[in-house]
């Protein structure tokens, strides 16, 4: 495994840890990727962020959607990973600015989404 691949796998584990504790927005994932790719242009950061999210969605490690206004519950999107990524691509333009807090999509772990749904 190359050093870059090892760093990305470590970053994914860090993201999963954060998502197990709280819902995480797209801008946060992009921030994690940016930390691993200092000096990269926005197009490269967008591509790598989308690749990371696709891998994590496809593996079932995370779910996409939006948190409820109560901050605990999560409204999961019932779409395939490809559909989620296409949705993000349509809203985060290739040469546009990075997503701002609250924009486009949020992510969480399935366990957290399940626990939030069962909490009183």
N, C-alpha and C positions, 0 to 999 in steps of 0.2 A: 504494500500500500504506500502510495506516495505521501509526502509530507502534507501537501494540499488536501488530499483526500482524508487523511487522518484529522487535520484541522477541521474540515467540514463535518466529519462524523462527530467530533467532539462538540462542535457548535450545535449540531442537531440534538445531542443529548442535553446540552444547556437549555436549548429552547423547550424541549420536552419537560424539563424540570420546572421551568417558569410556567409553562402551560398547565402543568398539573396543579400549580398553586393559584393561577389566575388566568383569565382569558387574555390573549395576546393579539394585538393588531398587526396588520400588514406592515405598517411603518416600523414596528419593533423588529420584525423578522428582517426587513431591509437593513436596519441598523446593525443587527448581528452579522449579516453578510458583509456589510461595509467594514466592520471591525476586522474581518478575516481577509479583506481585499483592499488594504490601504492604497490610495492612489488610483484605484480603478475608476473609470468613467461611469456615469449614470446608466448607460446602456448595458455595460457589463454587470453592474450591480443588479439591475432589473432582471437580466437573463438568469443570473445565478440564484437570485431570490425565488424566481418562478420555478427553476429546476429543483431547488431544495423543497419548496412547498409541494410540488408535484410528487416528489419521492415520498415525502412524509404522509401526504394524503393517500397515495396509492397503497402504501404499506398498512394503512389503517391506524397509524400512530396518532394522527390528529384529525379533527373535523373542522370544517369551515362553517361560518354563519355570523351571527351577531349576538352580543350579550343582551339580556333583558334590561330594562330600565332599573330593575332592582340590583343590578350588578352581579348577581349570583347565577341566575338561570341563563341558559344559552339556547338560542334558537338555531338549531343545526339545519344547514341546507341539505336537502335530500338528493344531491346531485353527484354524479361521477366526478372523480378528480379532474378529468379533461374539461368538463363543463365549468367547474370552479376556476380553473386556470384560464380558460377562455374568457370568463366573466372579468377576471382581474386584468387580463391583457387589454380588454376593451376599454377599461376605465383608467388604467395606468399606461398612458401612451408611451411608445418607445423612446421618444425624445422629450418627453414631458418631465415635469418636476417629480421628485419622489412623493409618495403618498403622505398625507398629513394625518395626525392623530384623529381617529374616528372615521377615516375614509376607507371605503371599498370593502374590506373584509376583516374578520377576526378569526382566531383559531383557538382551539382548546383540545385537551385530550378527551377521548371518549369516556374515560373513567370520571373525569371532572364533570362532564356534561350529565352523566348518569347520576352522580351524587347530587348535583344541584337540582335535578328534576325530582329527586326523592326527599330533599330537605323540606322540613315544614315551613 
